[in-house]
C-alpha cells in the first residue's frame, strides 16, 4: 500500500507539473506573441492533457484510479479546441464570459468531491487542492470581470460622441473654437483621456479634437487588427463624418507619430502643420540598437495580457482600465507595429508645413536623439526642441504638458498667420 501511494503521488506531481511547464513553454516558445485565441486555446489544451494523462496513467499503473481527472480534462479540452478552431470575436468572448465561469465552478465542485474519495496521498493537499483553488479563483475572477464590464458600460458616457467609420464606431470629442483645428494622436495603448491637460490648454486658442483609436477608450474594436494605413483611414473618415473642417494641425505622441506621418502622406491637403512629441521614429528597428530585442520581449508579454485580463487580473492589480478589450487592442497594435513603421517610412517630406519636434532627453535610449534630429528634417520649416523630461511627461507631467502645449500653439500661430515658424 505504501508503494502504491508513493507511486500515485509521483504520477500526480509529474502529470500536473508537466501540464504547467508545457503551457509555459508553448506560450514562451513556438506560440509566443500569438493572438489571444491561440494563447488561450494552447494553454487550455496543455492543462487538459495533463489532467487526462493523470486519469489514464493512474488507471493503468496504480490501484488508485483517478477517473475524476477526466472532468477538468474534458472541460478544458473542449474549451481549448473550440477557442482554437472558431477564433471567437470580442463580442462572442464577452458573451461566453457569462457562461463558462459557472459551468467550470460546477465541474470543479464535483471534482473536489471525487478527489477526496479517490486520492489517498499527500499530493491531494499539497498539489491537487492548490491547483484546483487556482482554477476556482480564475473562474471567480472571470465572472467578476464580466459583471464589472457590464456595469462599466452602464455608466454615463464621456462628453464626446461615437461616430461610425465603417464597421465600428470611434469616440471623438472636440472643444474650443477657431482654426486650424488641432487633432491629438495618442501613443501606443493610450486613450484620449491622457490628453486632458494639453487639450484644455490648447482649446483656449483654437478648436482641439481628441479621439480613441479602435478598441481603445470609448471606441469600439475593429473586426481585424489595424496597421498604420487603416488607422489613418479611420481618422480621415471620422473627421469627415463628424464634419470637422481641415486642414488640421496633427499632434502625435510616441507611437502616435507614425500615424500622423502616414495621415500626412496620404491626405496632404488636410494637413496644415505637425507636432511630434517624442515621436517614435519610423526607423526604430534600424536606428535603435536595443529596439529589436525590446520588441521581441514585449510582443510576447503583450500577447499574454488579453487572456489574463479575462480572468480579472487587471482589476486585482489595481488597474481597472486594463480591460480585456484594451489588452487585446494593445497586443494587436503592437503586433502591427513593424508594418506601421514601414508605412510611415514611405513618407519622407512635409514640404514647408510647420513642424515642431519635441524630444524628451531624460532616459532616452541609445540612438534616439539622432533619429529625432532626422525627423525634424521632414519639413523645411521646422524646429527641434530637446527638453529635460521623460517620455510620458510630455503629455502627463505638468511642466512637460506646458512645453508641449506651447509647441502646439506655435504651430497653430504659424499656420493661422502664414508666418515662418518661430525658432527656439
Secondary structure, 3 states (H helix, E strand, C coil): CHHHHHHHHHHHHHHHHHHHHHHHHHHHCCCCCCCHHHHHHHHHHHHHHHHHHHHHHHHHHCCCCCCCHHHHHHHHHHHHHHHHHHCCCHHHHHHHCCCHHHHHHHHHHHHHHHHHHHCCCCHHHHHHHHHHHHHHHHHHHHHHHHHHHHHHHCCCCCCCEEEECCCCEEEEEEECCCCCEEEEECCCCCCHHHHHHHHHHHCCCCCEEEECCCCCCCCCCCCCCCCHHHHHHHHHHHHHHCCCCCCEEEEEECCHHHHHHHHHHHCHHHEEEEEEECCCCCCHHHHCCCHHHHHHHHHHHHHHHHHHHHCCHHHHCCCCCCCHHHHHHHHHHHHCHHHHHHHHHCCCCCECCEEEEEEECCCCCCCHHHHHHHHHCCECCEEEEEECCCCCHHHHCHHHHHHHHHHHHHHHHHHHCCCCCCCC
